Amino acid sequence: MPFAGGSSAPPTLLESVVPLLHAQLHPVGAAIAQIVTLPGQVVISFLLVAVAAWKLRNGTWIVVWVAAVAVELVFRHALTRPALYRHGVHLVAFDTSWPSGHALRSAIAAAALAAAWPRLRIPLVAWLAAVAVLLELAGFHTPTDIAGGLLLATGAVAVGESGFLGRRAARLRRRAG
């Protein structure tokens, strides 16, 4: 984690919602990581997914995003991991950092945008790879956090693309009507 700064507390709810609020922009590598990973932030990623869903005229992507973020939050509060230390200092921010929400939301946003605009697939894959690398280099997440976020996103996208959600919604509508 060569761009990592000092130990810090987990982000507050406000810091999770407002882009770049109290963002660490030093060293330069951390600033680059903040900018490149910005579309994985909660509000921005939701807006990107909403735009893709609107273009596709398919709300499944919004359901996928909301469900995946809900699962992420449950995992963060239900699972415990051993404490991580750096130079003898407990890194409190990593206590509840699995899975990486930035990796999760970035992957879902990239998948939704690629579905809406197929010509963007290659740049979106390159951007997602950069996000994964920079999340670790900047010290935002450990490799297992990032892998967990990408794995959860893969599962969420697979469920969304399988048509399961659409079939389930149609079944519920038939029962109600």
Buried (B, 14 or more C-beta within 10 A) or exposed (E): BEBBEEBEEEBEEEBBEBBEEEBBEEBEBBBBBBEBBBBBBBEBBBEBBBBBBEBBEBBBBBBBBEBBBEBBEEBBEEEEEEEBEEEEEEBBBBBBBBBBBBBBBBBBBBBBBBBBBEEBBEEBEEBBEBBBEBBBBBBBBBEBBBBBBBBBBBEBBEBBBEEEBBEEEEEEEEEEE
